[in-house]
Amino acid sequence: MGGPKCSPVAAATTLGSLAENTTYHYRLVAVNAIGTTVGKDGQFRTFGPPRVQAEAEVAPATQAGQTSATLQAQIDPEGAETTYRFE
């Protein structure tokens, strides 16, 4: 018969020292006196440095003037809070 020992329990862990911009696979493995059960494969990816997807160029609608120019580019922040600057 059922009882308190038949209720699901939460399982959690924290991983550290992971490499940046890397895909990791994981699965839960549960073991008791009767045997072993292996959960489904899961995956996650750690953040990496931002990627510049389009090099800087002078915006066509605001061509460079005598004293100013507007630069534009595209950046993929890889999911992390990111700042940028033109040099």
C-alpha positions as CSV (number, residue, x, y, z in Angstrom):
1,M,0.0,0.0,0.0
2,G,1.0,3.6,-0.5
3,G,2.1,6.0,2.2
4,P,4.5,8.9,2.8
5,K,7.4,6.9,1.3
6,C,5.5,6.7,-2.1
7,S,5.5,10.5,-2.6
8,P,7.9,12.0,-5.2
9,V,10.8,14.0,-3.7
10,A,12.7,16.9,-5.3
11,A,16.3,16.4,-6.6
12,A,18.6,19.3,-7.2
13,T,22.3,20.1,-7.4
14,T,24.5,23.1,-8.3
15,L,27.4,22.8,-10.7
16,G,30.4,25.1,-10.7
17,S,33.6,25.7,-12.7
18,L,31.9,25.1,-16.0
19,A,33.6,26.2,-19.2
20,E,32.0,29.2,-21.0
21,N,30.2,28.9,-24.3
22,T,29.9,25.1,-23.9
23,T,27.0,22.7,-24.3
24,Y,26.6,20.2,-21.4
25,H,24.4,17.0,-21.3
26,Y,22.9,15.7,-18.1
27,R,20.5,13.0,-16.8
28,L,19.2,11.9,-13.4
29,V,20.1,8.4,-12.3
30,A,18.1,7.0,-9.3
31,V,19.3,3.8,-7.5
32,N,17.7,1.7,-4.8
33,A,17.8,-1.9,-3.6
34,I,15.5,-3.0,-6.5
35,G,17.5,-1.4,-9.3
36,T,18.6,1.6,-11.3
37,T,16.5,4.0,-13.4
38,V,18.0,6.5,-15.8
39,G,16.2,9.7,-16.8
40,K,16.0,11.3,-20.2
41,D,19.0,13.2,-21.6
42,G,18.8,17.0,-21.1
43,Q,21.2,19.8,-22.2
44,F,22.0,23.4,-21.5
45,R,24.6,25.8,-22.8
46,T,26.7,28.2,-20.7
47,F,27.0,31.8,-21.8
48,G,30.1,32.9,-23.8
49,P,31.5,36.2,-24.9
50,P,29.3,38.3,-27.2
51,R,29.6,37.7,-30.9
52,V,29.8,40.5,-33.4
53,Q,27.4,39.4,-36.2
54,A,27.7,42.4,-38.5
55,E,30.8,44.6,-38.6
56,A,30.4,48.3,-38.0
57,E,29.5,50.4,-40.9
58,V,28.3,54.0,-41.5
59,A,24.5,54.0,-41.5
60,P,23.3,54.6,-45.1
61,A,20.5,57.0,-44.1
62,T,22.9,59.3,-42.2
63,Q,26.0,59.2,-44.3
64,A,29.1,60.7,-42.7
65,G,28.9,64.4,-42.5
66,Q,31.6,67.0,-42.0
67,T,31.6,66.7,-38.3
68,S,29.6,63.5,-37.5
69,A,28.7,59.9,-38.5
70,T,26.4,57.2,-37.2
71,L,27.9,53.8,-36.9
72,Q,25.8,50.6,-36.7
73,A,26.5,46.9,-36.1
74,Q,24.8,43.8,-34.7
75,I,25.8,41.9,-31.6
76,D,24.6,38.6,-30.2
77,P,25.0,38.9,-26.4
78,E,24.7,35.0,-26.0
79,G,22.0,35.6,-23.4
80,A,24.2,37.6,-21.0
81,E,23.9,41.3,-20.1
82,T,26.3,43.0,-22.5
83,T,27.6,46.5,-23.1
84,Y,29.4,47.7,-26.2
85,R,31.5,50.5,-27.6
86,F,33.0,51.5,-30.9
87,E,36.8,52.1,-31.1
